[in-house]
Amino acid sequence: MDGNYTPYNPRTVEEVFKDFKGRRAGMIKALTNDVDEFYQQCDPDKENLCLYGFPSEQWEVNLPAEEIPPELPEPALGINFARDGMREEDWLSLVAVHSDAWLISVAFYFGARFGFDKAERKRLFDMINDLPTIFEVLSRKHNARSSGPYYRSNKSKSIPKMQRALDPQAMMNTKGSQQQEEEDVDVEEEEEEDEHADALCGACGENYGSGEFWICCDVCEKWFHGKCVKITPAKAEHIKQYKCPTCSNSKRSRPS
């Protein structure tokens, strides 16, 4: 490790959470603001490389620790090997997921080492769970750069501003302790959410809520809760043109 890393042992829930936030901030920085530098350092021709986050909010790409067992749980090995075999966005998302898993493992390693009881472990998890995951932060930024969310299947139609406000990942609430780049995105999304707060589901007639997945019918252009029309985000990715149940039934019942 380089000079960014100074070993220390957080012993309270608050200290472990502070350690978690620092490491998380560093890894978010690597995958967003410093992504070009991070991409270059992950050379597939090098040996197994890992992405480390430090309590100082810095990051580093380096070889794994040599001692066995290591002082702390190790991040995912060999992230560099997959770099050129995937779309950059998919590769970064994969690194983000593994980074989230590593952060949790480090936090609960400290909890186990210093004997946190059930109540302390739950409090630590609740504090961590109040923050968006690295994957969620990265996905939100990717969605903000795209021309429109994937659940508006017909790309030839105009994309209303409302769509991004309905993206469940873009509507994650954040805390004041998050990094500035997250807060800037949140302000814009909150304004859009307020602007379209009266949108109604074409199936149940209810308003949309934060965190809910919505999809637009390409025929009648009404919006629906995904749960009301039994469409998940995963299914929506593979739909070229979505027709709501009413529009689909109307076509079937039309006399020949």
Secondary structure as GFF3:
##gff-version 3
##sequence-region A 1 256
A	DSSP	alpha_helix	13	31	.	.	.	ID=ss1
A	DSSP	alpha_helix	35	41	.	.	.	ID=ss2
A	DSSP	beta_strand	50	53	.	.	.	ID=ss3
A	DSSP	beta_strand	59	62	.	.	.	ID=ss4
A	DSSP	three_ten_helix	79	85	.	.	.	ID=ss5
A	DSSP	alpha_helix	88	113	.	.	.	ID=ss6
A	DSSP	alpha_helix	118	129	.	.	.	ID=ss7
A	DSSP	alpha_helix	134	145	.	.	.	ID=ss8
A	DSSP	alpha_helix	162	165	.	.	.	ID=ss9
A	DSSP	three_ten_helix	168	171	.	.	.	ID=ss10
A	DSSP	alpha_helix	180	195	.	.	.	ID=ss11
A	DSSP	beta_strand	214	216	.	.	.	ID=ss12
A	DSSP	beta_strand	223	225	.	.	.	ID=ss13
A	DSSP	alpha_helix	233	236	.	.	.	ID=ss14
A	DSSP	alpha_helix	245	253	.	.	.	ID=ss15
###
